[in-house]
Amino acid sequence: LVGARANLEAILATTLKRRSTILDLPLATMLESRGPAPVHASLRAAIVGGRLPARSRLPSTRDLSRQLGVRRNVIVSAYEQLLVDGLVETRVGDGTYVASRLPPPVARTATPTVQVNTPSRRVFALGQTYVDPVLLRRLATVTRRRVALAMPADVGYGDPRGSEPLRSAVALYLRASRGVLCDPDCVLIVSGTQQGVRLCADALLEPGDRVWVEDPGYRVTQRTLLAVRMRLIPVPVDAAGLDVVVGRKVGRSAKAAYVTPTHQFPTGVTMTMERRVALLDWAREAKAWILEDDYDSEFRYDGPPLTALAGIDGSDRVIYIGTFTKMLFAGLRLAYVVVPRAVLDRVVAARAAHDRFPPCFMERAVADLMADGTLAAHIRRMRTRYRNARDMAAQALLQAAGGTLQLRVPTQGLHMVAYLPPGLPKGAAAQIRANADVQAWLLSETRIQHSRVDGFILGFAGHDVHELTAAASRLGNAARSFLAKRA
Ligand SMILES: Cc1ncc(COP(=O)(O)O)c(C=O)c1O
């Protein structure tokens, strides 16, 4: 290598003296492997990076091969490839030159670090479910079978709505458990609630349209709406759900409302029938769409699931979105959208334009789990497990907080909200959270407009119960001592 470097220095010295021929190659790379590909790659990098400027003369193939100690045809092949790339030109009888017209060299900047926000998995994180070995084994079996028995139709391009068995199973399930009477034709399988919302916005709304969103609400989907250039109209939520009267005042002409009527996120409020009717009335009058996000209705702890808004909509203004994220797990990336028939072709076209169609094997496997009763049994088992986790966490929190936190123990879902007394200084909730060393979302982090009330959104599913109760105690203690210092 020392000798080779000296060779390169010699080449550079000569070429710089002659000025017309310049060469500055990463010699070590070339010498490690003597084929034409690395020589070509090194020369290409030197040209594209601007180290070999336009119109400069490359050494003759004979010179370079001799000096680098590689066979001449290696250099000839590399030069030929550069010629095909358009990076060099040959002049008859006068050798090979770097092309006279090249794009400006690619600026060498420090590689920026990519910031990827993967949601936390720590205690109280939302979106966690129990990793049930029984379920996983069964899922593995049906997936293996589906792959092993794949027909040509399963491995080619498919229906933009997703595979028929899962759409049928979802339609059956929604009819039986959510009161949503839908045809499998109108069900689209998507890769998550956000994709469902995005497809509806792409198909049915225009950039700049105003959309009602609950405040507090699910910021994740709100960000999706912003990404497709919707204008968010925050509408407050009270004990009866989204306040439709306020919505009409601040956004009468909105084109859609994104709501979680069965179990409002994050407050847990169920929208009253009066409000549901008022919302449907507004949608009919305004010709607006209601995007109903029904994300955790399977987990109702004291009675059967409530009827969805889509189940009482007689005017086809509701687009229903459900997900397997809570029923099974988030990593599946499987959700479903029920679209009114009148606009089905538009949403299907949006889906096809987006990514053609969803992958089919996991869909078929999940359809099998629905058909053979595995999913229903899993939900029953998880209901017991999650109810237990909810009770343990609530008890630990209330005990430690000594009355400083007000807890709404939910009858549904996988999270609960612990409220701080109103009127605490800004940053109090964040301070308590830091003192407790927990990573719960704050209520204020789900708001668009400021409120005097803050609190903690506590996911209780899918966490180790000991860790959960320990974290609940830490949070309760932190709240109590923070408030004691203020007293
Ligand atoms: C309000 C709400 N909607 C939807 C979801 C599920 O979203 P996805 O289907 O994208 O996993 C969640 C998950 O935590 C949620 O809280």
The ligand as an ORCA input file, in Angstrom:
! r2SCAN-3c Opt
* xyz 0 1
  C     -58.185      7.350     19.047
  C     -57.433      6.229     18.394
  N     -57.752      5.879     17.162
  C     -57.115      4.872     16.536
  C     -56.111      4.178     17.153
  C     -55.441      3.049     16.431
  O     -54.750      3.494     15.340
  P     -54.119      2.461     14.285
  O     -55.269      1.706     13.673
  O     -53.456      3.354     13.319
  O     -53.178      1.581     15.010
  C     -55.731      4.521     18.433
  C     -54.607      3.791     19.070
  O     -54.141      4.010     20.131
  C     -56.419      5.564     19.080
  O     -56.079      5.926     20.323
*
